[in-house]
Amino acid sequence: MEPYDPKQRRPPRPPLFSTSANAVPAGAATAACDPSTLPAIQSQLRKVIWYSLDNNLVTNAIFSAERLVAFDSKDPDSTYLLALSLYRGNHVKHAESLTKGIKNHVGCAYIYAQCCLTLRKYRDGIAALEKCKNMWANESHWNQHSERERRGTPDAAAVFNVLGHLFMGLRDDKMAVQAYHASFQLNPYMWDSFSSAAETGAAIKASVVFKPTEEMLGAARLASSINSAATSMTEDGNNTQSHSTHANTQSDQDLFAPSSSQTSRNTEPVFGVPPAPQNRLNEGGASVGMETPTSDNSVPTLMDYTKAPPRKARPQSVIDAPRKTLMTRSRDPDHQLEKKRSIASADETKNSQSAATAPATRRSNRILASNRITSKFAAAGQREAKKPKTATKSASRSQLNAEKTSSALVHSQGDVHMAEARPIAVPPPRLQEPKEIVAHAVILDVYKKLGIALVNLCRFDCKSAVLSYQSLHPSQRDTPYVLAKLGRALYELSRYNEAGECFAKVRVMDPLRMQEMETYSTLLWHLKKDVELSFLAHELFDLDRVSPQAWCALGNCYSLQRDHDQALRCFRRATQIDDRLAYAYTLQGHEHLSNDDLEKAMSCFRSALSADGRHYNAWYGIGKVYEKSGKNDMALRHYKTAYSINPTNVVLICCVGAAFEKEGNYKQALVHYSKACDLAPNSALSKFRKARVLIGLGKLHMARDELVSIKDIAPDEANVHFMLARVYKLLHEKQLAIKHFTSALHLDPRASALIKEAMESLDDPNEDSYIEDAEPYLEQ
């Protein structure tokens, strides 16, 4: 070290490398940079990163990924893991900048495209995926993800799904549907792709989509064959090991010592219990007319097979006699008696060596069986003979089943005996499909039913959607997702009470669910249930104060209380949170319509269309704005557009009919009103408008019939009685006209001046036949 010079301003610097005892060894300092240890270091860090990501330890994953990149900053795989960790941690811009310059790497391009989707840089994301299309187009990893393995990079189905979302951001529905179709064609489990394509209104056949692919079937059969082969090898190994162990055990014993079977024969029963079934089975006399099955596992290797008892003792007369049919021999009592005695004597001979072990009552029963045997006792004896066979191995069971097919029970004159029969041809067993294929079929069948219902709902075929959802199995139907979709379908059909029941079940089953709650709040607004609506808004605010559904519910609550300014603030806040929620813009536009602010209402409806071009409520709102502005032709055009999107909505059909009616085209108006009445037979509004057009066309009797039916649906509606009175006036039925004028006057005293004027003009023959009155206050 240099000596200190006081003339210098700074003391001398210490050496860069110290040789003191506290210094780090040279080997340890260079180990981190040793190229031979670099692969092991990278492998270990990758394990740590995947472990952290699987357990949602995003901060730990980011830290480990940064260390991995520090070891080798030029490795694109390391960069991909760091970008993935950043994207999982919601550091979207950081991940986007990190992967922007990486080329020829599928993982980096995929993360970059997802970041572009979040940042709305749709064209950049599409370009990045298209550049490396040759690297992912033929990849399929659907069967390479399990509890023990994974693929770090995406396959073609996942990439096509992101491409579809990017095209949807560009409002290119055609290219988006093509990308979604390619995604679920490669992997039918891609429900995200299917649902996104269905929301575009495309006519997708779910029965064609949700079925196992050839690749899935082949992989399932291959896995099943491998598993069955491994299982059979394991069983063979266990049998061989058991046989060798048994043989070695006996070879170690004294050759002159009694065998295990002899020992079992000489063993006295404990507390009157006969020997074990396996020991009786090895004796060879457990059954009558059946061969005792044997196997390597149950019979010792030193047993003398030549001295085994014969299979069946039959009289010589039976053997020498010509073969007869079963029924002929069964009717011969001498033959039966002789055969039974021979069988009993054979059993007694076989059991002579085990007199100490066999119970005395068992032998006496066999001796006296020829005189007093009954069918019930014989059946019990047969079951007793079968009991030991159930304790054998699987090979013994198969042999027992084979012997059963070669024997028959013949019932004659109260006797039962075993008779020989011809072998019965057993049909070959049906080949069962592997369990993996059955699992695919069951899961995809559920997907297919839900897909059919979703397509019908997105295409506003709500009746078919309701039937599809209701046809599901209760285990699938009674779930929050299905009940919410069913409630929405019923809401579109204006079946508000049934829809409310479905949404109420959703709130009970899943109180934390936010999806479709904006629809539920609007449903409560239509039902005028201010208490339930207030409670729903309060619950949603407690769950998530920054959710657009909560602000929509609160806005509907204020709207029901006629506080339009507060409702507008709530809907505006909902659009600030999620500017892609078209329904919030539509609700805001309707509030502006209530305040007669047509310009702002038009702006809100157009913003809703920019978020979702198929949002028919926005097209309906624009039509309303033009209708209030006096531009009936523009209103009719937008009503028709909304009607083309949702051809089953009764309100839209009535709006189209009203536009035709204002143009004087009563025939077209009648066509649309009649269709509305067919779709909703209990809709008083459509029936009222139809009756008014029928009056304009001079069909007074048909108009009278429609108004009478409306009176039954809404008996307290003053406008219905007023219109019916004027129809009776045109039909020159003065008494009925006065009656309904009086009813209208009692129901609506505020319109007394108009009603009295109409009553005074009952005798006026110059009154116009067509009646133009204000719309009745009928919503259903």
C-alpha positions in Angstrom: 0.0 0.0 0.0 1.3 3.5 -0.9 2.4 5.7 2.0 0.1 8.6 2.8 1.2 11.9 1.3 -0.2 14.9 3.2 0.1 17.1 0.1 -2.4 15.0 -1.8 -6.1 15.9 -1.3 -7.2 12.3 -1.2 -5.7 9.3 0.4 -4.5 6.5 -1.9 -7.1 4.0 -3.0 -6.9 0.4 -1.7 -6.0 -2.3 -4.2 -8.9 -3.8 -6.2 -8.1 -7.4 -5.1 -7.2 -7.9 -1.5 -5.1 -10.9 -0.4 -6.2 -10.8 3.2 -7.8 -13.8 5.0 -11.3 -12.3 4.7 -11.2 -12.1 0.9 -13.4 -14.4 -1.2 -11.6 -17.4 -2.6 -10.7 -17.2 -6.3 -12.5 -20.4 -7.1 -15.8 -19.2 -5.6 -15.6 -15.9 -7.5 -15.1 -17.5 -10.9 -17.7 -20.3 -10.3 -20.6 -18.0 -11.2 -19.1 -17.4 -14.6 -18.0 -20.9 -15.3 -19.7 -22.0 -18.6 -19.9 -25.6 -17.4 -22.2 -24.7 -14.5 -24.3 -22.2 -16.4 -26.9 -24.8 -17.7 -27.4 -26.2 -14.2 -27.9 -22.6 -12.8 -30.4 -21.8 -15.5 -32.3 -25.0 -15.0 -32.6 -24.5 -11.3 -33.8 -20.9 -11.7 -36.4 -22.0 -14.2 -37.7 -24.5 -11.7 -38.0 -21.7 -9.1 -39.8 -19.4 -11.6 -42.4 -22.1 -12.6 -42.8 -23.0 -8.9 -43.5 -19.3 -8.1 -45.9 -18.9 -11.0 -47.8 -22.0 -10.2 -48.3 -20.8 -6.6 -49.1 -17.3 -7.6 -45.9 -15.9 -6.1 -45.5 -13.3 -8.8 -43.0 -11.1 -6.9 -40.8 -14.1 -6.3 -41.1 -15.1 -9.9 -40.1 -11.6 -11.2 -37.0 -11.6 -8.9 -35.9 -15.0 -10.0 -36.5 -14.2 -13.6 -34.4 -11.1 -13.4 -31.5 -13.2 -11.9 -31.9 -15.6 -14.8 -31.7 -12.9 -17.4 -28.6 -11.5 -15.6 -26.8 -14.8 -16.1 -27.6 -14.8 -19.9 -29.3 -11.7 -21.2 -29.2 -13.0 -24.8 -31.3 -16.1 -24.1 -34.9 -15.5 -25.4 -36.2 -18.2 -23.2 -35.1 -16.3 -20.1 -36.5 -13.1 -21.5 -39.9 -14.9 -22.1 -40.0 -16.1 -18.5 -39.3 -12.6 -17.2 -42.0 -11.1 -19.5 -44.5 -13.8 -18.5 -43.8 -13.0 -14.8 -44.2 -9.3 -15.4 -47.5 -9.8 -17.3 -48.8 -12.0 -14.5 -48.0 -9.1 -12.1 -49.9 -6.6 -14.3 -46.8 -4.8 -15.4 -48.1 -4.8 -19.0 -46.0 -1.9 -20.4 -42.8 -3.3 -18.9 -43.5 -6.7 -20.5 -44.5 -5.1 -23.8 -41.2 -3.2 -24.0 -39.2 -6.2 -23.0 -40.6 -8.5 -25.7 -41.0 -5.9 -28.5 -37.5 -6.5 -30.0 -37.4 -10.3 -29.6 -37.8 -12.1 -32.9 -38.3 -15.8 -33.8 -39.6 -16.8 -30.4 -43.2 -17.9 -30.0 -43.4 -17.2 -26.3 -42.1 -13.6 -26.5 -44.4 -12.9 -29.5 -47.4 -14.4 -27.6 -46.7 -12.2 -24.5 -46.2 -9.2 -26.7 -49.5 -9.8 -28.5 -51.3 -10.1 -25.1 -49.8 -6.8 -24.0 -50.9 -5.2 -27.3 -54.4 -6.5 -26.7 -54.5 -4.8 -23.2 -52.9 -1.6 -24.5 -55.2 -1.7 -27.6 -52.3 -1.9 -30.1 -54.1 -4.4 -32.1 -52.2 -4.2 -35.4 -48.8 -4.5 -33.7 -49.9 -7.7 -31.9 -51.3 -9.2 -35.1 -48.1 -8.4 -36.9 -45.9 -10.0 -34.2 -47.8 -13.3 -34.3 -47.9 -13.4 -38.1 -44.2 -13.1 -38.3 -43.5 -16.3 -36.4 -46.5 -18.2 -37.7 -44.3 -21.0 -39.1 -43.1 -21.7 -35.6 -46.6 -22.2 -33.9 -48.9 -23.1 -36.7 -48.4 -26.9 -36.3 -48.0 -27.0 -32.6 -50.6 -28.8 -30.4 -50.0 -29.2 -26.7 -53.5 -30.0 -25.4 -52.5 -33.3 -24.0 -49.2 -32.2 -22.6 -50.5 -30.4 -19.6 -51.2 -32.2 -16.3 -50.4 -32.1 -12.7 -46.8 -33.2 -13.4 -45.9 -31.7 -16.7 -46.5 -28.6 -18.8 -45.4 -26.8 -22.0 -44.0 -23.3 -21.4 -44.9 -21.9 -24.8 -48.4 -21.7 -26.3 -49.7 -23.9 -29.1 -51.7 -23.0 -32.3 -55.1 -23.1 -30.5 -54.0 -20.5 -27.9 -52.4 -18.2 -30.5 -55.5 -18.3 -32.7 -57.6 -17.4 -29.7 -55.5 -14.3 -29.1 -55.6 -13.4 -32.8 -59.4 -13.5 -32.7 -59.4 -11.1 -29.8 -57.1 -8.8 -31.6 -59.3 -8.8 -34.7 -62.3 -8.1 -32.6 -60.5 -5.1 -31.3 -60.2 -3.9 -34.9 -63.9 -4.6 -35.4 -63.0 -7.1 -38.1 -65.6 -9.7 -37.2 -65.0 -11.9 -40.3 -61.3 -12.4 -39.5 -62.0 -12.8 -35.8 -64.5 -15.6 -36.5 -62.0 -17.3 -38.7 -59.4 -17.2 -36.0 -61.8 -18.4 -33.4 -62.9 -21.3 -35.7 -59.3 -22.4 -36.2 -58.8 -22.3 -32.4 -61.7 -24.5 -31.4 -61.2 -26.7 -34.4 -57.8 -27.7 -33.1 -58.9 -27.9 -29.5 -62.6 -28.4 -28.8 -62.1 -27.5 -25.2 -61.4 -23.8 -26.2 -64.7 -22.5 -24.8 -63.3 -18.9 -24.8 -63.0 -19.0 -28.6 -66.4 -20.6 -29.1 -68.2 -18.1 -26.8 -66.4 -15.1 -28.4 -67.4 -16.4 -31.9 -71.0 -16.9 -30.7 -71.2 -13.3 -29.4 -70.6 -12.1 -33.0 -73.8 -13.7 -34.0 -72.2 -16.3 -36.2 -74.3 -19.4 -36.9 -72.0 -22.0 -35.3 -73.0 -25.7 -35.1 -72.0 -26.7 -31.6 -72.7 -30.4 -32.4 -70.0 -30.3 -35.0 -67.5 -28.3 -32.8 -67.7 -30.3 -29.6 -66.5 -33.8 -30.5 -63.2 -35.5 -29.9 -60.7 -35.0 -32.7 -58.8 -37.9 -34.3 -55.7 -36.8 -32.4 -57.5 -37.0 -29.1 -58.9 -40.5 -29.9 -55.5 -41.8 -31.0 -53.8 -40.5 -27.9 -56.4 -41.9 -25.6 -56.2 -45.4 -27.2 -52.4 -45.3 -27.1 -52.5 -44.3 -23.4 -55.0 -47.0 -22.6 -53.0 -49.7 -24.3 -49.8 -48.6 -22.5 -51.7 -48.6 -19.1 -53.2 -52.1 -19.8 -49.8 -53.5 -20.8 -48.2 -52.0 -17.7 -50.9 -53.4 -15.5 -50.7 -56.9 -17.0 -46.9 -56.9 -16.6 -47.3 -55.8 -13.0 -49.7 -58.6 -12.3 -47.5 -61.2 -14.0 -44.6 -60.0 -11.9 -46.6 -60.3 -8.7 -47.8 -63.8 -9.6 -44.2 -65.0 -10.4 -42.9 -63.5 -7.3 -45.6 -65.1 -5.2 -45.0 -68.5 -6.8 -41.2 -68.4 -6.4 -41.6 -67.3 -2.8 -44.0 -70.2 -2.1 -41.7 -72.7 -3.7 -38.6 -71.5 -1.9 -40.4 -71.7 1.4 -41.3 -75.3 0.8 -37.9 -76.3 -0.4 -36.4 -74.9 2.8 -38.7 -77.2 4.9 -38.0 -80.9 5.7 -39.0 -83.1 2.8 -40.4 -85.7 5.1 -42.5 -83.2 7.1 -46.2 -83.0 6.3 -47.2 -80.5 3.7 -49.4 -77.5 4.4 -52.4 -79.2 2.9 -51.9 -82.2 5.2 -51.5 -79.9 8.2 -54.7 -78.2 7.3 -56.5 -81.5 7.1 -55.3 -82.6 10.5 -56.1 -79.3 12.2 -59.1 -79.4 14.6 -61.8 -76.9 14.1 -61.8 -74.0 16.5 -65.1 -73.5 18.3 -66.9 -75.8 15.8 -65.8 -73.8 12.7 -64.8 -76.0 9.8 -61.5 -75.6 8.1 -60.8 -72.6 5.8 -62.4 -72.6 2.4 -59.0 -72.7 0.7 -58.1 -76.0 2.6 -61.4 -77.6 1.8 -60.9 -76.6 -1.8 -57.6 -78.3 -2.0 -59.1 -81.5 -0.7 -60.9 -82.0 -4.0 -64.3 -83.0 -2.4 -65.9 -79.7 -1.9 -68.3 -79.9 -4.8 -70.4 -82.5 -6.6 -69.9 -83.0 -10.3 -67.5 -80.1 -10.6 -63.7 -80.0 -10.9 -61.9 -78.0 -8.2 -60.0 -75.2 -9.9 -56.3 -75.1 -9.2 -53.6 -72.5 -9.8 -49.9 -72.0 -9.0 -50.8 -69.7 -6.2 -53.1 -72.0 -4.3 -51.5 -75.5 -4.8 -48.0 -76.3 -3.4 -45.4 -77.4 -5.9 -44.8 -80.7 -4.1 -48.4 -81.9 -4.3 -48.9 -85.2 -6.2 -51.3 -84.4 -9.0 -51.6 -88.1 -10.1 -53.2 -89.1 -6.9 -55.9 -86.5 -7.0 -59.5 -87.8 -6.7 -61.5 -88.3 -9.9 -63.6 -85.5 -11.3 -66.9 -87.3 -10.9 -68.0 -90.7 -9.8 -70.6 -92.0 -12.2 -72.2 -95.5 -12.3 -70.9 -97.9 -14.9 -74.5 -98.4 -16.2 -74.7 -94.8 -16.9 -71.4 -94.8 -18.7 -72.2 -97.9 -20.8 -75.7 -96.9 -21.6 -76.4 -95.1 -24.9 -76.5 -91.3 -24.5 -80.0 -90.0 -23.7 -81.4 -86.6 -23.5 -81.4 -84.7 -20.3 -85.1 -84.9 -19.8 -85.1 -88.7 -20.4 -82.6 -89.4 -17.7 -84.2 -87.0 -15.3 -87.4 -88.9 -15.5 -85.8 -92.3 -14.6 -86.0 -92.6 -10.8 -83.7 -95.6 -10.6 -81.1 -93.9 -12.5 -81.3 -90.9 -10.2 -81.2 -93.0 -7.1 -78.2 -95.0 -8.3 -76.4 -91.9 -9.3 -77.0 -90.1 -6.0 -75.8 -93.1 -4.1 -72.6 -93.2 -6.2 -72.0 -89.5 -5.7 -72.6 -89.8 -1.9 -70.2 -92.8 -1.7 -67.6 -90.9 -3.7 -67.8 -88.0 -1.3 -67.6 -90.3 1.7 -64.4 -91.9 0.2 -62.9 -88.5 -0.4 -63.6 -87.2 3.0 -62.4 -90.4 4.9 -59.0 -88.8 5.6 -60.5 -85.8 7.2 -63.0 -87.4 9.6 -61.7 -85.3 12.5 -62.2 -82.0 10.6 -65.6 -82.6 8.8 -68.7 -82.2 11.0 -70.7 -85.4 11.6 -74.0 -83.8 10.6 -72.6 -83.0 7.2 -71.8 -86.8 6.5 -75.2 -87.9 7.7 -76.9 -85.4 5.4 -75.0 -86.8 2.5 -75.9 -90.4 3.4 -79.6 -89.7 3.8 -79.8 -87.3 0.8 -81.0 -90.0 -1.5 -84.2 -90.5 0.5 -85.3 -87.0 1.6 -83.5 -84.4 -0.4 -85.5 -81.5 -1.5 -85.0 -78.9 -4.2 -84.4 -76.2 -1.5 -81.9 -78.3 0.4 -80.1 -79.3 -2.8 -79.8 -75.7 -3.9 -78.4 -74.8 -0.5 -75.9 -77.6 -0.9 -74.9 -76.3 -4.3 -74.3 -72.9 -2.8 -72.3 -74.5 -0.1 -70.2 -76.1 -2.7 -69.7 -72.9 -4.5 -68.5 -70.9 -1.5 -64.9 -72.1 -1.5 -64.5 -71.1 -5.1 -65.2 -67.5 -4.4 -62.0 -67.3 -2.3 -59.7 -68.3 -5.2 -57.9 -66.1 -7.5 -59.2 -64.6 -10.7 -58.1 -67.6 -12.7 -60.2 -69.9 -10.5 -63.2 -67.7 -11.0 -62.9 -67.9 -14.8 -62.6 -71.7 -14.6 -65.6 -71.9 -12.3 -67.7 -69.9 -14.8 -66.6 -72.2 -17.6 -67.7 -75.2 -15.6 -71.1 -73.6 -14.9 -71.8 -73.4 -18.6 -71.2 -77.2 -19.0 -73.7 -78.3 -16.3 -77.5 -77.8 -15.8 -80.0 -78.2 -13.0 -82.8 -80.6 -13.9 -86.0 -80.3 -11.8 -88.2 -83.4 -11.9 -90.6 -84.9 -9.3 -89.2 -82.6 -6.5 -85.6 -83.9 -7.0 -82.6 -81.9 -8.2 -79.4 -83.4 -9.5 -76.5 -82.3 -11.7 -76.6 -83.6 -15.3 -74.2 -83.2 -18.1 -75.1 -80.8 -20.8 -73.5 -79.6 -23.9 -71.2 -76.6 -23.6 -73.1 -73.3 -24.1 -71.4 -70.9 -26.6 -70.5 -67.8 -24.7 -70.5 -64.7 -26.9 -67.2 -62.8 -27.0 -67.1 -59.8 -24.7 -67.7 -56.4 -26.2 -64.6 -54.3 -26.4 -65.0 -51.3 -24.1 -63.8 -47.9 -25.0 -60.9 -46.6 -23.0 -61.9 -44.4 -20.1 -60.1 -41.4 -21.6 -62.4 -41.6 -24.7 -65.5 -41.9 -22.5 -64.3 -38.9 -20.4 -63.9 -36.9 -23.6 -67.4 -37.9 -24.8 -69.1 -36.9 -21.5 -67.3 -33.6 -21.1 -67.8 -32.5 -24.7 -71.5 -33.5 -24.6 -71.9 -31.0 -21.7 -70.0 -28.4 -23.7 -72.2 -29.1 -26.8 -75.4 -28.5 -24.9 -74.2 -25.3 -23.3 -72.8 -24.2 -26.7 -76.1 -24.8 -28.5 -77.9 -22.7 -25.8 -75.3 -19.9 -26.0 -75.5 -19.7 -29.8 -79.3 -19.5 -29.5 -79.1 -16.8 -26.9 -76.5 -14.7 -28.8 -78.7 -15.0 -31.9 -81.7 -13.9 -29.8 -83.5 -17.2 -30.3 -84.4 -17.0 -26.7 -87.2 -19.6 -26.7 -84.8 -22.2 -28.0 -82.1 -21.0 -25.5 -84.5 -21.4 -22.6 -85.4 -25.0 -23.7 -81.7 -25.8 -24.1 -80.8 -24.6 -20.6 -83.8 -26.2 -19.0 -82.9 -29.6 -20.6 -79.6 -29.8 -18.9 -79.0 -32.2 -16.1 -79.8 -30.7 -12.7 -76.1 -30.9 -11.7 -75.2 -28.6 -14.6 -78.4 -26.6 -14.7 -78.4 -25.5 -11.1 -75.1 -23.6 -11.4 -74.6 -19.8 -11.3 -73.4 -19.6 -14.9 -76.4 -21.4 -16.4 -79.0 -19.7 -14.1 -77.6 -16.3 -15.1 -77.8 -17.1 -18.8 -81.3 -18.5 -18.3 -82.4 -15.4 -16.5 -81.0 -13.3 -19.3 -82.9 -15.3 -21.9 -86.1 -15.0 -19.9 -85.5 -11.3 -19.6 -85.2 -10.9 -23.4 -88.6 -12.7 -23.7 -90.1 -10.2 -21.2 -90.9 -13.0 -18.8 -89.7 -10.8 -15.9 -91.0 -12.8 -13.0 -89.3 -16.0 -14.1 -86.1 -14.2 -14.9 -86.2 -12.6 -11.4 -86.4 -16.1 -9.8 -83.4 -17.3 -11.7 -81.3 -14.2 -10.7 -82.4 -14.6 -7.1 -81.1 -18.1 -7.1 -77.8 -16.9 -8.5 -77.5 -14.4 -5.7 -78.1 -17.2 -3.2 -75.7 -19.7 -4.7 -72.9 -17.2 -5.6 -73.3 -13.9 -3.7 -69.9 -12.7 -5.1 -70.9 -13.0 -8.8 -70.8 -9.8 -10.7 -71.6 -11.0 -14.3 -75.1 -10.2 -15.6 -75.9 -8.1 -12.5 -76.5 -5.1 -14.7 -79.2 -7.0 -16.4 -80.7 -8.1 -13.1 -80.8 -4.4 -11.9 -82.6 -3.4 -15.1 -85.0 -6.3 -14.6 -85.9 -5.0 -11.1 -86.3 -1.5 -12.6 -89.0 -2.9 -15.0 -90.7 -4.7 -12.1 -90.7 -1.5 -10.1 -89.1 -3.3 -7.1 -87.3 -0.3 -5.6 -86.5 -2.1 -2.3 -84.9 -5.1 -3.9 -83.0 -2.9 -6.4 -81.6 -0.7 -3.5 -80.5 -3.8 -1.6 -78.8 -5.2 -4.8 -76.9 -2.0 -5.3 -75.8 -1.9 -1.7 -74.6 -5.5 -1.9 -72.7 -4.9 -5.1 -71.0 -1.8 -3.7 -69.9 -3.8 -0.7 -68.4 -6.4 -3.0 -66.6 -4.1 -5.4 -66.9 -0.4 -5.4 -65.0 0.0 -8.7 -67.1 -2.5 -10.7 -69.3 -1.1 -13.5 -72.1 -3.5 -12.5 -72.4 -1.8 -9.1 -72.6 1.7 -10.6 -75.2 0.5 -13.1 -77.4 -0.9 -10.3 -77.1 2.3 -8.4 -78.0 4.3 -11.5 -81.1 2.2 -12.1 -82.0 2.7 -8.5 -81.9 6.5 -8.9 -83.7 6.3 -12.2 -86.6 4.4 -10.6 -86.8 7.2 -8.1 -87.0 9.8 -10.9 -83.7 11.3 -9.9 -82.2 11.5 -13.5 -79.2 13.7 -12.6 -77.9 11.3 -10.0 -78.6 8.3 -12.3 -76.5 10.0 -15.1 -73.6 10.5 -12.7 -73.7 6.8 -11.8 -73.9 5.6 -15.4 -71.1 8.0 -16.4 -68.9 6.6 -13.6 -69.6 3.0 -15.0 -68.4 4.0 -18.4 -65.3 5.5 -16.9 -64.4 2.3 -15.2 -65.1 0.1 -18.3 -65.5 2.0 -21.5 -66.3 -1.3 -23.3 -69.5 -1.9 -21.4 -72.1 -0.9 -24.1 -75.0 -1.3 -21.8 -73.8 1.5 -19.5 -73.8 3.9 -22.4 -77.3 2.8 -23.4 -78.7 3.4 -19.9 -77.0 6.8 -19.9 -78.6 7.6 -23.2 -82.1 6.7 -22.0 -81.7 9.0 -19.0 -80.8 11.8 -21.4 -84.0 10.9 -23.4 -86.0 11.3 -20.2 -84.5 14.8 -19.8 -85.3 15.5 -23.5 -81.6 16.1 -24.1 -81.6 14.5 -27.6 -78.1 15.5 -28.6 -76.4 14.0 -25.6 -78.6 10.9 -25.9 -77.5 10.5 -29.5 -73.8 10.7 -28.4 -74.3 8.1 -25.7 -76.0 5.7 -28.1 -73.3 6.0 -30.7 -70.6 5.4 -28.0 -72.5 2.2 -27.2 -72.4 1.1 -30.8 -68.7 1.8 -31.0 -68.2 -0.6 -28.0 -70.6 -3.3 -29.4 -72.0 -3.0 -32.9 -74.6 -5.7 -32.2 -76.1 -3.9 -29.2 -79.7 -3.6 -30.4 -80.7 -1.4 -27.5 -78.4 1.3 -28.9 -80.0 1.1 -32.3 -83.4 1.3 -30.7 -82.3 4.4 -28.8 -81.1 6.2 -31.9 -84.4 5.4 -33.5 -86.2 6.9 -30.5 -84.1 10.1 -30.9 -85.0 10.4 -34.5 -88.6 9.7 -33.7 -88.7 12.5 -31.2 -87.0 14.8 -33.7 -89.7 14.1 -36.2 -87.5 12.2 -38.6 -89.7 9.2 -39.1 -87.8 7.7 -42.0 -84.5 7.7 -40.1 -86.3 6.2 -37.1 -87.7 3.4 -39.2 -84.3 2.6 -40.6 -82.7 2.3 -37.2 -85.7 0.3 -35.8 -85.3 -2.1 -38.7 -81.6 -2.5 -37.9 -82.3 -3.3 -34.3 -85.1 -5.7 -35.4 -82.7 -7.5 -37.7 -80.4 -8.1 -34.7 -83.1 -9.3 -32.4 -86.1 -10.4 -34.4 -88.0 -11.8 -31.4 -88.2 -8.7 -29.3 -91.8 -7.5 -29.1 -91.0 -3.9 -28.3 -88.8 -3.6 -31.4 -91.5 -5.2 -33.6 -94.0 -2.7 -32.2 -91.7 0.2 -32.9 -91.3 -0.9 -36.5 -95.0 -1.2 -36.8 -95.6 2.2 -35.3 -93.2 3.8 -37.8 -95.1 2.2 -40.7 -98.3 3.4 -39.1 -97.1 7.0 -39.0 -96.2 6.7 -42.7 -99.8 5.6 -43.4 -98.7 2.0 -44.3 -101.3 0.3 -42.2 -100.9 -3.1 -43.9 -97.2 -3.4 -43.0 -98.0 -2.1 -39.5 -100.7 -4.8 -39.1 -98.2 -7.4 -40.2 -95.7 -6.4 -37.5 -98.3 -6.0 -34.8 -99.7 -9.4 -35.6 -96.3 -10.9 -35.3 -95.8 -9.2 -32.0 -99.1 -10.6 -30.7 -98.0 -14.1 -31.8 -94.7 -13.9 -30.0 -96.3 -12.4 -26.8 -100.0 -13.3 -26.6 -100.4 -11.5 -23.3 -98.8 -8.2 -24.4 -101.5 -5.6 -24.0 -99.4 -3.0 -25.8 -99.1 -4.9 -29.1 -102.8 -5.9 -29.0 -103.8 -2.3 -28.5 -101.8 -1.0 -31.4 -103.1 -3.9 -33.6 -106.7 -2.9 -32.7 -105.9 0.7 -33.6 -104.6 -0.3 -37.0 -107.6 -2.6 -37.6 -109.9 0.4 -36.9 -107.9 2.4 -39.5 -108.4 -0.4 -42.0 -112.1 -0.5 -41.3 -112.1 -3.9 -39.7 -114.2 -2.8 -36.7 -115.3 -6.3 -35.6 -111.8 -7.6 -35.4 -110.7 -4.5 -33.6 -113.6 -5.0 -31.1 -112.5 -8.6 -30.4 -108.9 -7.5 -29.8 -110.0 -4.7 -27.4 -112.2 -7.1 -25.5 -109.3 -9.5 -25.0 -107.2 -6.6 -23.8 -109.9 -5.7 -21.3 -109.6 -9.1 -19.8 -105.8 -8.7 -19.5 -105.8 -5.1 -18.2 -109.3 -4.4 -16.8 -108.2 -1.2 -15.0 -106.7 0.5 -18.1 -108.8 3.6 -18.9 -107.5 3.9 -22.5 -108.7 0.5 -23.4 -112.3 1.3 -22.3 -112.1 4.6 -24.1 -111.0 3.0 -27.3 -113.6 0.2 -27.0 -116.4 2.8 -26.4 -115.4 4.6 -29.6 -115.5 1.3 -31.6 -119.0 0.6 -30.3 -119.9 4.1 -31.3 -118.7 3.4 -34.9 -120.7 0.1 -34.8 -123.8 2.2 -33.7 -124.1 0.3 -30.4 -124.8 3.3 -28.2 -125.5 1.6 -24.9 -122.2 -0.3 -24.9 -120.4 2.8 -25.9 -121.9 4.8 -23.0 -121.0 1.9 -20.6 -117.3 1.9 -21.5 -117.1 5.7 -21.6 -118.4 5.7 -18.1 -115.8 3.0 -17.1 -113.1 5.1 -18.6 -114.3 8.2 -16.7 -114.2 6.4 -13.4 -110.7 4.9 -14.0 -109.1 8.2 -15.1 -111.0 11.3 -13.8 -108.2 13.6 -15.1 -109.4 12.9 -18.7 -112.9 13.8 -17.9 -113.0 16.7 -20.4 -112.0 14.4 -23.3 -114.3 11.6 -22.3 -117.3 14.0 -21.9 -116.6 15.5 -25.3 -116.6 12.0 -26.9 -119.9 11.1 -25.1 -121.5 14.3 -26.4 -120.6 13.4 -30.0 -122.2 10.0 -30.0 -124.8 11.1 -32.6 -122.2 12.9 -34.8 -122.1 10.9 -38.1 -119.1 12.9 -39.5 -116.6 11.5 -37.0 -113.5 10.0 -38.5 -113.3 6.2 -38.4 -109.6 6.2 -37.5 -108.7 7.0 -34.0 -105.4 8.5 -33.0 -105.0 8.7 -29.2 -102.1 8.6 -26.9 -100.4 5.4 -26.1 -101.8 3.5 -23.1 -99.6 3.0 -20.1 -99.1 -0.7 -20.9 -95.7 -2.2 -20.7 -96.4 -5.9 -20.7 
